[in-house]
Amino acid sequence: MALTLPISQEELKDILIKSAVIKDKDWLDAEKRAQRRRRGVEEILIERGFYNEKYLYEIIGDALKVPYVNLRKRKLDPVALSEIDPQISQTAQAIPFAIDKKNLKVAFVDPRNQESLQMIKTATTKTVVPFMTSHKNFRFASRLYQRNIEEEIYNIINTKIKSASGETSETDVPIIKIVDALMEYAMFEQSSDVHIEALPDAVVVRFRIDGDLHDIVELPANIHNALVARIKILSNLRIDEHRVPQDGRFSFKIEEEEESVRVSIIPAFYGEKVVMRLMTDEAQNMNLEEIGFSEQNAKTMNKQLEKPFGMILVVGPTGSGKTTTLYAVLNILNTEEVNICTIEDPIEYGVHRVNQTQVNTQAGYTFANGLRSLLRQDPDIIMIGEIRDKETAQIAVRAALTGHLVLSTLHTNNAAGAPPRLQDMDVEPFLVSSTLNIVIAQRLVRRICLDCIFSFKLTAEELKSLSKEFDLDTMLTRFKTQGLVDKKVKTFGELTFYRGKGCARCHQSGYSKRISVFELLQNTEAVQKCLIRNASSNEIQKVAMEEGMVTIFEDGMQKALLGITTIEEVLRIKRE
């Protein structure tokens, strides 16, 4: 289905060409494909990698001089919502999402519709500041913004209480409604994971939002079995199996929005524990800057991506955003001229025009023998979900030596730890030095909530505490060299940093969303010499820093200085 845009096709063509996003021949080619496939031209251009949906709406907003807002990525202000009657909001296809003493920010599906604009202006005493949003975002937000999950679920339960002492069927309407309500609310709250945990006298549902778990609702203990059974049915798992772990996935749809959900179920003392991960499509469409690459790091990375062969490794602990980074890189490399094959465990996102396969150990399809099969598929680029063993490491290195670009992940604490780890897997030092293009190490930090951000300067006590973690004079000098700090600044105490006070949008945490911090280890001549003589990770780190490598923690402090995250978050990942 074509996107609903507030402009005509001719206007869109004109905007895209004037913005240098496409050329005239690109539009004509996409138009022909769209006619054959009965799809919108704008969709074909997204598929071909000219832009993603977010960027499309942003450039349309720029052309219309109305900023774009993604309502799925903002917590709607309840005070703002109460300003406009829901019926008026629906009629005008406009949703208020933020408010202050004078202004009411309103997202319009069609900001050029004067009738809608006048309708909203008449309904409020505030000055209306128009924004633009997509029709999908509007429908999503308008359907969910007034819901109270606890109240809604208990209304469902009280309508028809189900005694769930045994298994439930797919036609058990209350349980279906409860699961649907939980998933919809999780999507609305931008949760990454939904936890369902059995206690002796209740079932606790928790959402992971911006890295932290929050209790959402307690349900009666007697519906636990039915709840788990419903999720098993959706995931095509065995409902009669309670003794062993099970993994599956399903798709969940709200209006036109569809999310892929990965399910893990394990036996626990009081009953099976369920964790559902929501795999948002936006992750695969992110560019390097959106996931946290600084301008310098993005330039370095783009230069490395121009190399036709070699190995790119992303390292870090579990849950540090490695997969998102890999998909962002794949998104850049994914053109018609190359054949990209992947072997993953599991496949987290479906990517257009990428040949994705999934590990199946029960069938004997491991990373190692799967990789051997992929090499017979005439690939230009190979993505391996994770290098876990010697065999996979050795095959991956050989693939990189024979003209393939290999992307993969590895579990090490920092970038300098990756080469010794490969050598521990019996990969010869000279092979590591010959094939390794770049190692990207990363962690996730929480972003400061922009609705309650404030600035401050470090106290003497805070400076003393921070000096135990970092060499502040050296860091200040590097900030000056990088152009982040005025050269007139003499002490670290003169610098301004930021925090969030806490508000309704960020659940009083002061944070909203997460972003990655990085360090990039390039295989320079000096680093190569270290690799050949089997140097330790500390030696490699020292040489790389002398050549200008920005460490994870330094990148984090840069983001703290720019008001993206806090010093506390940088210290948290340093101490982990």
NUVEX-845058 format. One record per residue (C-alpha): x negated, y negated, z; residue in three letters. Coordinates in Angstrom, 3 decimals. Layout:
N
SITE          X          Y          Z   type
SITE          X          Y          Z    ala
...
//
This chain:
576
SITE          X          Y          Z   type
SITE      0.000      0.000      0.000    met
SITE     -1.324     -3.407     -0.977    ala
SITE     -2.105     -5.910      1.754    leu
SITE      0.451     -8.634      2.424    thr
SITE     -1.415    -11.858      1.685    leu
SITE     -0.189    -15.457      2.069    pro
SITE     -1.508    -16.324     -1.404    ile
SITE     -0.910    -15.173     -4.969    ser
SITE     -3.209    -12.831     -6.889    gln
SITE     -4.427    -15.719     -9.061    glu
SITE     -5.235    -17.783     -5.978    glu
SITE     -7.060    -14.819     -4.463    leu
SITE     -9.100    -14.329     -7.621    lys
SITE    -10.029    -18.008     -7.653    asp
SITE    -11.044    -17.984     -3.958    ile
SITE    -13.181    -14.844     -4.294    leu
SITE    -15.003    -16.083     -7.389    ile
SITE    -15.575    -19.590     -5.974    lys
SITE    -16.890    -18.028     -2.741    ser
SITE    -19.349    -15.956     -4.840    ala
SITE    -17.940    -12.775     -3.311    val
SITE    -17.218    -11.304     -6.738    ile
SITE    -17.734    -12.135    -10.380    lys
SITE    -15.023    -12.350    -13.025    asp
SITE    -15.952     -8.933    -14.428    lys
SITE    -15.646     -7.386    -10.934    asp
SITE    -12.059     -8.656    -10.698    trp
SITE    -11.148     -7.339    -14.159    leu
SITE    -12.640     -3.933    -13.359    asp
SITE    -10.787     -3.782    -10.018    ala
SITE     -7.554     -4.870    -11.729    glu
SITE     -7.783     -1.941    -14.178    lys
SITE     -8.464      0.513    -11.337    arg
SITE     -5.590     -0.937     -9.306    ala
SITE     -3.152     -0.432    -12.201    gln
SITE     -4.260      3.178    -12.692    arg
SITE     -3.988      3.994     -8.995    arg
SITE     -0.962      1.777     -8.302    arg
SITE     -2.739     -0.110     -5.559    arg
SITE     -3.549     -3.754     -4.823    gly
SITE     -6.624     -5.347     -6.399    val
SITE     -7.698     -6.568     -2.958    glu
SITE     -7.686     -2.943     -1.709    glu
SITE     -9.820     -1.727     -4.605    ile
SITE    -12.361     -4.472     -3.894    leu
SITE    -12.474     -3.400     -0.220    ile
SITE    -13.098      0.203     -1.270    glu
SITE    -15.914     -0.881     -3.562    arg
SITE    -17.629     -2.696     -0.725    gly
SITE    -17.300     -6.334     -1.831    phe
SITE    -15.810     -7.235      1.552    tyr
SITE    -13.886     -5.734      4.467    asn
SITE    -10.345     -6.684      5.480    glu
SITE    -11.519     -9.020      8.250    lys
SITE    -13.811    -10.953      5.892    tyr
SITE    -11.054    -11.176      3.266    leu
SITE     -8.691    -12.898      5.686    tyr
SITE    -11.508    -15.126      6.942    glu
SITE    -12.325    -16.489      3.487    ile
SITE     -8.612    -16.953      2.731    ile
SITE     -8.329    -18.830      6.027    gly
SITE    -11.327    -21.000      5.072    asp
SITE     -9.717    -21.783      1.708    ala
SITE     -6.405    -22.697      3.378    leu
SITE     -8.275    -24.578      6.144    lys
SITE     -6.542    -22.403      8.751    val
SITE     -8.791    -20.179     10.926    pro
SITE     -8.099    -16.433     10.972    tyr
SITE     -7.433    -14.611     14.248    val
SITE     -7.312    -10.843     14.700    asn
SITE     -4.490    -10.267     17.206    leu
SITE     -5.644     -6.700     17.752    arg
SITE     -8.923     -8.024     19.115    lys
SITE     -7.443    -10.662     21.429    arg
SITE     -5.622    -10.339     24.704    lys
SITE     -2.419    -12.315     24.258    leu
SITE     -1.858    -14.951     26.949    asp
SITE      1.447    -14.210     28.756    pro
SITE      1.954    -17.944     29.435    val
SITE      1.589    -18.689     25.715    ala
SITE      4.029    -15.915     24.819    leu
SITE      6.649    -17.276     27.211    ser
SITE      6.599    -20.615     25.354    glu
SITE      8.390    -19.225     22.297    ile
SITE     11.553    -17.149     22.280    asp
SITE     10.788    -13.657     20.843    pro
SITE     13.619    -13.993     18.332    gln
SITE     12.176    -17.258     16.999    ile
SITE      8.750    -15.634     16.870    ser
SITE     10.111    -12.778     14.762    gln
SITE     12.020    -15.069     12.397    thr
SITE      9.047    -17.367     11.863    ala
SITE      6.590    -14.434     11.733    gln
SITE      4.396    -16.277     14.168    ala
SITE      3.031    -15.314     17.589    ile
SITE      1.640    -17.733     20.218    pro
SITE     -1.547    -16.243     21.666    phe
SITE     -3.306    -18.994     23.685    ala
SITE     -2.303    -22.167     25.520    ile
SITE     -3.814    -25.105     27.403    asp
SITE     -2.419    -28.361     28.837    lys
SITE     -1.748    -29.905     25.435    lys
SITE     -2.031    -27.245     22.736    asn
SITE     -0.326    -23.976     21.804    leu
SITE     -2.329    -21.729     19.458    lys
SITE      0.001    -19.826     17.140    val
SITE     -0.890    -17.108     14.614    ala
SITE      1.204    -17.288     11.401    phe
SITE      1.495    -14.612      8.743    val
SITE      1.953    -17.429      6.226    asp
SITE      0.515    -20.690      7.608    pro
SITE      1.686    -22.566      4.494    arg
SITE      5.345    -21.824      5.226    asn
SITE      6.610    -25.218      6.403    gln
SITE      9.938    -23.786      7.574    glu
SITE      8.177    -21.365      9.949    ser
SITE      5.848    -24.103     11.177    leu
SITE      8.750    -26.466     11.871    gln
SITE     10.669    -23.701     13.670    met
SITE      7.759    -23.168     16.099    ile
SITE      7.174    -26.917     16.581    lys
SITE     10.833    -27.405     17.511    thr
SITE     10.692    -24.568     20.059    ala
SITE      7.820    -26.038     22.141    thr
SITE      6.751    -29.352     23.678    thr
SITE      3.067    -28.514     23.062    lys
SITE      1.057    -29.466     19.995    thr
SITE      1.075    -26.428     17.693    val
SITE     -2.365    -25.415     16.418    val
SITE     -1.804    -23.006     13.504    pro
SITE     -3.932    -19.941     12.869    phe
SITE     -3.577    -17.200     10.287    met
SITE     -3.242    -13.477     10.949    thr
SITE     -2.476    -10.434      8.820    ser
SITE      1.021     -9.014      8.522    his
SITE     -0.216     -5.746     10.096    lys
SITE     -1.649     -7.600     13.091    asn
SITE      1.559     -9.559     13.532    phe
SITE      3.722     -6.420     13.528    arg
SITE      1.377     -4.672     15.917    phe
SITE      1.270     -7.544     18.402    ala
SITE      4.966     -8.406     18.200    ser
SITE      5.897     -4.799     18.912    arg
SITE      3.685     -4.410     21.939    leu
SITE      3.047     -7.710     23.667    tyr
SITE      6.018     -7.690     26.050    gln
SITE      5.684     -4.092     27.190    arg
SITE      5.019     -2.906     30.729    asn
SITE      3.591      0.590     30.416    ile
SITE      4.458      1.787     33.937    glu
SITE      8.019      0.520     33.749    glu
SITE      8.497      1.947     30.253    glu
SITE      7.229      5.429     31.128    ile
SITE      9.309      5.681     34.286    tyr
SITE     12.373      4.618     32.316    asn
SITE     11.660      7.513     29.949    ile
SITE     11.231      9.936     32.861    ile
SITE     14.396      8.782     34.597    asn
SITE     16.392      9.071     31.381    thr
SITE     15.726     12.793     31.196    lys
SITE     13.488     14.331     33.845    ile
SITE     11.674     17.340     32.529    lys
SITE     10.643     20.108     34.888    ser
SITE      7.310     21.095     33.441    ala
SITE      6.439     24.124     35.454    ser
SITE      5.769     25.980     32.213    gly
SITE      4.831     25.018     28.680    glu
SITE      6.729     22.420     26.728    thr
SITE      7.877     22.428     23.132    ser
SITE      7.248     19.866     20.439    glu
SITE     10.899     18.883     20.596    thr
SITE     10.671     17.829     24.216    asp
SITE     11.660     14.209     23.568    val
SITE     10.702     12.569     26.908    pro
SITE      7.149     14.002     26.788    ile
SITE      6.792     12.941     23.161    ile
SITE      7.880      9.433     24.123    lys
SITE      5.494      9.326     27.077    ile
SITE      2.483     10.324     24.927    val
SITE      3.528      7.842     22.219    asp
SITE      3.857      5.046     24.793    ala
SITE      0.433      5.836     26.282    leu
SITE     -1.261      5.831     22.876    met
SITE      0.446      2.613     21.763    glu
SITE     -0.509      0.872     24.984    tyr
SITE     -4.102      2.131     24.707    ala
SITE     -4.334      0.687     21.201    met
SITE     -2.859     -2.607     22.396    phe
SITE     -5.337     -2.822     25.291    glu
SITE     -8.191     -1.987     22.883    gln
SITE     -9.164      0.981     24.999    ser
SITE    -11.939      3.245     23.726    ser
SITE    -10.895      6.285     25.806    asp
SITE     -7.778      7.577     27.553    val
SITE     -8.333      9.838     30.592    his
SITE     -5.548     12.073     31.927    ile
SITE     -6.532     13.616     35.268    glu
SITE     -4.547     16.003     37.470    ala
SITE     -4.486     15.356     41.240    leu
SITE     -2.696     17.450     43.895    pro
SITE      0.319     15.125     43.943    asp
SITE      0.101     13.060     40.743    ala
SITE     -1.292     12.657     37.239    val
SITE     -3.551      9.612     36.862    val
SITE     -3.931      7.925     33.473    val
SITE     -7.022      5.744     33.071    arg
SITE     -8.186      3.601     30.146    phe
SITE    -11.808      2.729     29.407    arg
SITE    -11.795     -0.922     28.400    ile
SITE    -15.081     -2.681     27.551    asp
SITE    -17.032      0.165     29.126    gly
SITE    -15.164      0.243     32.481    asp
SITE    -12.406      2.626     33.557    leu
SITE     -9.110      1.150     34.809    his
SITE     -6.230      2.980     36.494    asp
SITE     -3.161      2.352     34.326    ile
SITE     -0.347      4.478     35.694    val
SITE      0.337      7.389     38.060    glu
SITE      2.807      9.963     36.775    leu
SITE      4.644     12.767     38.616    pro
SITE      2.507     15.876     39.025    ala
SITE      5.231     18.104     37.557    asn
SITE      4.865     16.674     34.038    ile
SITE      1.121     17.442     33.764    his
SITE      1.481     20.779     31.946    asn
SITE      3.968     19.374     29.452    ala
SITE      1.779     16.324     28.833    leu
SITE     -1.305     18.451     28.122    val
SITE      0.722     20.836     25.955    ala
SITE      2.003     17.953     23.817    arg
SITE     -1.552     16.706     23.238    ile
SITE     -2.674     20.251     22.349    lys
SITE      0.134     20.546     19.802    ile
SITE     -0.873     17.233     18.203    leu
SITE     -4.513     18.377     18.066    ser
SITE     -3.766     21.886     16.733    asn
SITE     -5.195     23.520     19.863    leu
SITE     -4.047     26.652     21.668    arg
SITE     -1.372     25.757     24.228    ile
SITE     -1.736     29.122     25.978    asp
SITE     -5.482     28.706     26.614    glu
SITE     -6.345     27.095     29.974    his
SITE     -9.654     28.702     30.928    arg
SITE    -12.109     27.322     28.346    val
SITE    -12.782     23.836     26.948    pro
SITE    -11.089     22.871     23.687    gln
SITE    -11.855     20.083     21.212    asp
SITE     -9.607     18.692     18.504    gly
SITE     -8.345     15.533     16.862    arg
SITE     -5.182     13.950     15.526    phe
SITE     -4.021     10.744     13.869    ser
SITE     -1.662      8.330     15.551    phe
SITE      0.258      5.657     13.685    lys
SITE      1.962      2.458     14.814    ile
SITE      3.738      0.719     11.971    glu
SITE      1.017      0.582      9.302    glu
SITE     -1.863      0.913     11.754    glu
SITE     -3.405      4.357     12.007    glu
SITE     -5.993      5.499     14.533    glu
SITE     -7.963      8.710     14.572    ser
SITE     -8.030     10.256     18.046    val
SITE    -10.679     12.755     19.191    arg
SITE     -9.519     15.064     21.975    val
SITE    -11.527     16.943     24.611    ser
SITE     -9.789     19.204     27.145    ile
SITE    -11.590     21.020     29.978    ile
SITE    -10.316     23.200     32.847    pro
SITE    -10.455     21.414     36.223    ala
SITE     -9.532     22.316     39.811    phe
SITE     -6.019     20.822     39.813    tyr
SITE     -5.282     21.363     36.130    gly
SITE     -6.752     20.563     32.739    glu
SITE     -8.509     17.222     32.249    lys
SITE     -7.877     15.404     28.951    val
SITE    -10.021     12.700     27.379    val
SITE     -8.855     11.097     24.145    met
SITE    -11.232      8.811     22.244    arg
SITE     -9.682      6.251     19.908    leu
SITE    -11.801      5.984     16.768    met
SITE    -11.052      2.540     15.389    thr
SITE    -11.695      2.010     11.666    asp
SITE    -13.248     -1.390     12.341    glu
SITE    -16.427      0.183     13.619    ala
SITE    -17.355      1.567     10.231    gln
SITE    -16.689     -1.776      8.521    asn
SITE    -18.892     -3.846     10.818    met
SITE    -21.971     -5.552      9.454    asn
SITE    -25.303     -5.798     11.279    leu
SITE    -24.584     -9.211     12.799    glu
SITE    -21.199     -8.089     14.157    glu
SITE    -22.677     -5.158     16.084    ile
SITE    -25.351     -7.372     17.635    gly
SITE    -28.380     -7.705     15.316    phe
SITE    -30.059    -11.097     15.716    ser
SITE    -30.903    -13.034     12.566    glu
SITE    -34.534    -11.884     12.812    gln
SITE    -33.615     -8.240     13.422    asn
SITE    -31.026     -8.283     10.611    ala
SITE    -33.678     -9.539      8.154    lys
SITE    -36.066     -6.819      9.289    thr
SITE    -33.393     -4.150      8.947    met
SITE    -32.226     -5.266      5.493    asn
SITE    -35.835     -5.163      4.305    lys
SITE    -36.158     -1.580      5.560    gln
SITE    -32.903     -0.572      3.857    leu
SITE    -34.405     -1.513      0.489    glu
SITE    -36.806      1.458      0.756    lys
SITE    -35.541      4.422     -1.298    pro
SITE    -36.944      7.136      0.975    phe
SITE    -38.252      7.714      4.472    gly
SITE    -36.585      8.059      7.851    met
SITE    -34.513      5.628      9.909    ile
SITE    -33.880      6.695     13.503    leu
SITE    -31.404      5.195     15.988    val
SITE    -32.210      6.071     19.606    val
SITE    -30.633      5.524     22.976    gly
SITE    -28.601      7.359     25.632    pro
SITE    -25.096      8.766     25.080    thr
SITE    -22.497      6.032     24.670    gly
SITE    -24.950      3.327     23.596    ser
SITE    -23.348      2.668     20.193    gly
SITE    -25.759      4.687     18.008    lys
SITE    -23.000      6.121     15.807    thr
SITE    -21.500      2.676     15.173    thr
SITE    -24.922      1.419     14.064    thr
SITE    -25.359      4.386     11.713    leu
SITE    -21.970      3.736     10.124    tyr
SITE    -22.784      0.033      9.744    ala
SITE    -25.980      1.024      7.900    val
SITE    -24.030      3.530      5.757    leu
SITE    -21.580      0.762      4.894    asn
SITE    -24.455     -1.325      3.508    ile
SITE    -25.984      1.571      1.572    leu
SITE    -22.673      2.911      0.239    asn
SITE    -22.621      1.931     -3.453    thr
SITE    -21.584      3.708     -6.648    glu
SITE    -25.221      4.304     -7.581    glu
SITE    -26.034      6.650     -4.701    val
SITE    -24.853     10.025     -3.433    asn
SITE    -24.527      9.986      0.362    ile
SITE    -24.086     13.235      2.291    cys
SITE    -23.686     13.628      6.038    thr
SITE    -23.664     16.402      8.592    ile
SITE    -22.042     15.331     11.864    glu
SITE    -20.802     16.756     15.149    asp
SITE    -18.057     15.661     15.037    pro
SITE    -17.103     13.413     12.097    ile
SITE    -16.167     10.220     13.912    glu
SITE    -14.951      8.089     10.983    tyr
SITE    -13.943      8.953      7.467    gly
SITE    -15.970      6.860      5.006    val
SITE    -14.842      6.262      1.422    his
SITE    -17.098      7.899     -1.207    arg
SITE    -19.317      9.566      1.406    val
SITE    -19.480     13.380      1.463    asn
SITE    -19.056     14.224      5.132    gln
SITE    -19.416     17.690      6.659    thr
SITE    -18.997     18.826     10.241    gln
SITE    -21.069     21.252     12.287    val
SITE    -19.301     24.518     13.058    asn
SITE    -21.517     26.646     15.292    thr
SITE    -18.962     29.472     15.503    gln
SITE    -19.151     29.852     11.732    ala
SITE    -22.947     29.537     11.797    gly
SITE    -22.931     26.041     10.263    tyr
SITE    -25.547     24.225     12.346    thr
SITE    -27.428     20.979     11.747    phe
SITE    -30.403     22.941     10.407    ala
SITE    -28.691     25.223      7.862    asn
SITE    -26.142     22.518      7.024    gly
SITE    -29.020     20.218      6.175    leu
SITE    -30.523     22.881      3.903    arg
SITE    -27.202     23.068      2.051    ser
SITE    -26.989     19.284      1.716    leu
SITE    -30.405     19.185      0.064    leu
SITE    -28.935     21.251     -2.793    arg
SITE    -26.177     18.635     -3.300    gln
SITE    -28.483     16.163     -5.096    asp
SITE    -28.296     13.566     -2.295    pro
SITE    -29.995     10.171     -2.349    asp
SITE    -29.181      9.436      1.290    ile
SITE    -28.654     11.961      4.084    ile
SITE    -27.163     11.154      7.469    met
SITE    -27.726     13.662     10.281    ile
SITE    -25.569     13.123     13.352    gly
SITE    -28.381     14.058     15.730    glu
SITE    -31.803     15.690     15.618    ile
SITE    -31.563     18.225     18.445    arg
SITE    -34.101     20.942     17.667    asp
SITE    -37.412     21.683     15.982    lys
SITE    -35.889     23.183     12.855    glu
SITE    -33.632     20.195     12.156    thr
SITE    -36.512     17.769     12.807    ala
SITE    -38.845     19.562     10.420    gln
SITE    -36.259     19.827      7.626    ile
SITE    -35.350     16.138      8.064    ala
SITE    -38.999     15.096      7.786    val
SITE    -39.495     17.230      4.663    arg
SITE    -36.381     15.651      3.126    ala
SITE    -37.789     12.175      3.823    ala
SITE    -41.097     13.225      2.231    leu
SITE    -39.391     14.450     -0.941    thr
SITE    -37.701     11.203     -1.913    gly
SITE    -34.593     11.071      0.312    his
SITE    -33.570      8.349      2.739    leu
SITE    -32.738     10.117      6.014    val
SITE    -30.689      8.496      8.793    leu
SITE    -30.314     10.124     12.187    ser
SITE    -30.162      9.684     15.956    thr
SITE    -32.439     10.865     18.723    leu
SITE    -32.173     10.781     22.510    his
SITE    -35.046      8.642     23.841    thr
SITE    -35.034      5.642     26.181    asn
SITE    -36.847      3.249     23.852    asn
SITE    -38.042      2.966     20.259    ala
SITE    -41.647      3.812     21.100    ala
SITE    -40.499      7.122     22.609    gly
SITE    -39.184      8.444     19.270    ala
SITE    -42.521      9.397     17.573    pro
SITE    -43.798     11.423     20.582    pro
SITE    -40.380     13.103     20.778    arg
SITE    -40.685     14.214     17.124    leu
SITE    -44.179     15.478     17.843    gln
SITE    -42.781     17.468     20.778    asp
SITE    -40.576     19.154     18.141    met
SITE    -43.738     20.324     16.348    asp
SITE    -43.658     17.635     13.656    val
SITE    -47.279     16.851     12.791    glu
SITE    -48.437     13.296     13.681    pro
SITE    -49.483     12.553     10.081    phe
SITE    -45.993     13.542      8.877    leu
SITE    -44.357     11.229     11.425    val
SITE    -46.584      8.339     10.316    ser
SITE    -45.864      9.069      6.630    ser
SITE    -42.074      9.340      6.847    thr
SITE    -40.910      7.045      9.661    leu
SITE    -39.691      3.676      8.322    asn
SITE    -38.156      2.169     11.452    ile
SITE    -36.830      3.171     14.869    val
SITE    -33.860      1.264     16.309    ile
SITE    -33.332      1.518     20.064    ala
SITE    -30.137      0.111     21.552    gln
SITE    -27.875     -0.310     24.563    arg
SITE    -24.395     -1.758     25.013    leu
SITE    -23.757     -4.864     27.105    val
SITE    -20.452     -6.567     27.847    arg
SITE    -19.690     -9.873     26.137    arg
SITE    -18.656    -12.896     28.173    ile
SITE    -14.949    -13.674     27.892    cys
SITE    -14.667    -16.865     25.826    leu
SITE    -11.458    -17.886     27.615    asp
SITE    -13.175    -18.316     30.989    cys
SITE    -16.873    -18.889     30.165    ile
SITE    -18.846    -21.471     32.153    phe
SITE    -22.481    -22.560     32.227    ser
SITE    -24.929    -22.738     35.140    phe
SITE    -28.618    -22.969     35.998    lys
SITE    -30.428    -20.323     38.020    leu
SITE    -30.978    -21.032     41.713    thr
SITE    -34.400    -20.676     43.346    ala
SITE    -33.290    -17.395     44.876    glu
SITE    -32.025    -16.063     41.526    glu
SITE    -35.281    -17.084     39.823    leu
SITE    -37.286    -15.270     42.505    lys
SITE    -35.191    -12.119     42.056    ser
SITE    -35.431    -12.310     38.252    leu
SITE    -39.216    -12.746     38.338    ser
SITE    -39.465     -9.269     39.888    lys
SITE    -37.897     -7.847     36.703    glu
SITE    -39.481    -10.036     33.991    phe
SITE    -42.564    -12.173     33.462    asp
SITE    -40.586    -15.426     33.172    leu
SITE    -43.478    -17.573     31.913    asp
SITE    -44.256    -15.123     29.103    thr
SITE    -40.564    -14.852     28.220    met
SITE    -40.203    -18.651     28.127    leu
SITE    -43.219    -18.885     25.805    thr
SITE    -41.709    -16.267     23.475    arg
SITE    -38.349    -18.105     23.501    phe
SITE    -40.163    -21.268     22.403    lys
SITE    -42.029    -19.392     19.664    thr
SITE    -38.730    -17.948     18.394    gln
SITE    -37.151    -21.417     18.331    gly
SITE    -34.510    -20.577     20.953    leu
SITE    -35.758    -23.112     23.481    val
SITE    -36.958    -26.704     23.082    asp
SITE    -40.755    -26.906     23.443    lys
SITE    -40.305    -29.693     26.017    lys
SITE    -38.841    -27.207     28.506    val
SITE    -41.496    -26.504     31.141    lys
SITE    -39.943    -23.955     33.503    thr
SITE    -37.490    -21.062     33.254    phe
SITE    -35.291    -22.792     35.833    gly
SITE    -34.449    -25.550     33.330    glu
SITE    -32.652    -23.074     31.036    leu
SITE    -28.844    -22.856     30.939    thr
SITE    -27.102    -19.482     31.217    phe
SITE    -23.443    -18.417     31.209    tyr
SITE    -20.873    -16.279     33.041    arg
SITE    -17.136    -15.657     32.929    gly
SITE    -14.928    -16.777     35.825    lys
SITE    -12.329    -14.072     35.206    gly
SITE     -8.883    -14.556     33.671    cys
SITE     -5.788    -12.649     32.536    ala
SITE     -7.292    -11.908     29.141    arg
SITE    -10.353    -10.128     30.572    cys
SITE     -8.586     -8.430     33.517    his
SITE    -10.420    -10.852     35.887    gln
SITE    -13.767     -9.258     34.969    ser
SITE    -15.300    -12.222     33.130    gly
SITE    -16.077     -9.934     30.190    tyr
SITE    -14.296     -9.043     26.963    ser
SITE    -15.612     -6.525     24.408    lys
SITE    -19.145     -5.187     24.105    arg
SITE    -22.121     -5.846     21.878    ile
SITE    -25.390     -3.998     21.302    ser
SITE    -28.873     -5.158     22.207    val
SITE    -31.711     -3.822     20.093    phe
SITE    -35.408     -3.296     19.660    glu
SITE    -36.809     -2.471     16.222    leu
SITE    -40.066     -0.554     15.910    leu
SITE    -41.441     -0.924     12.391    gln
SITE    -44.025      1.506     11.092    asn
SITE    -46.707     -1.096     10.458    thr
SITE    -50.342     -0.288      9.731    glu
SITE    -51.278     -0.740     13.399    ala
SITE    -48.389      1.464     14.568    val
SITE    -49.317      4.098     11.963    gln
SITE    -52.817      4.338     13.432    lys
SITE    -51.257      4.974     16.831    cys
SITE    -49.025      7.709     15.419    leu
SITE    -51.867      9.496     13.610    ile
SITE    -53.975      9.720     16.769    arg
SITE    -50.931     10.952     18.755    asn
SITE    -50.815      7.896     21.024    ala
SITE    -48.452      7.727     24.002    ser
SITE    -45.199      5.791     23.903    ser
SITE    -46.704      3.104     26.168    asn
SITE    -49.559      2.541     23.709    glu
SITE    -47.157      2.373     20.759    ile
SITE    -44.957     -0.087     22.692    gln
SITE    -47.924     -2.329     23.508    lys
SITE    -49.148     -2.436     19.887    val
SITE    -45.625     -3.117     18.563    ala
SITE    -45.102     -5.999     21.017    met
SITE    -48.433     -7.515     20.021    glu
SITE    -47.102     -7.497     16.453    glu
SITE    -43.971     -9.372     17.506    gly
SITE    -41.453     -6.637     18.368    met
SITE    -38.611     -7.968     20.507    val
SITE    -37.774     -5.433     23.243    thr
SITE    -34.232     -4.433     24.173    ile
SITE    -34.386     -6.451     27.369    phe
SITE    -35.826     -9.495     25.624    glu
SITE    -33.051     -9.266     23.023    asp
SITE    -30.589     -9.058     25.913    gly
SITE    -32.067    -12.178     27.534    met
SITE    -31.815    -13.972     24.178    gln
SITE    -28.114    -13.110     24.061    lys
SITE    -27.747    -14.281     27.689    ala
SITE    -29.387    -17.586     26.735    leu
SITE    -26.969    -17.958     23.795    leu
SITE    -23.911    -17.320     25.998    gly
SITE    -23.081    -13.916     24.488    ile
SITE    -23.702    -11.847     27.632    thr
SITE    -24.910    -12.377     31.195    thr
SITE    -28.236    -11.861     32.938    ile
SITE    -26.465     -9.354     35.210    glu
SITE    -25.598     -7.177     32.216    glu
SITE    -29.219     -7.246     30.990    val
SITE    -30.441     -6.248     34.452    leu
SITE    -27.834     -3.471     34.584    arg
SITE    -29.132     -1.760     31.439    ile
SITE    -32.725     -2.302     32.572    lys
SITE    -32.078     -0.478     35.817    arg
SITE    -30.099      2.405     34.279    glu
//
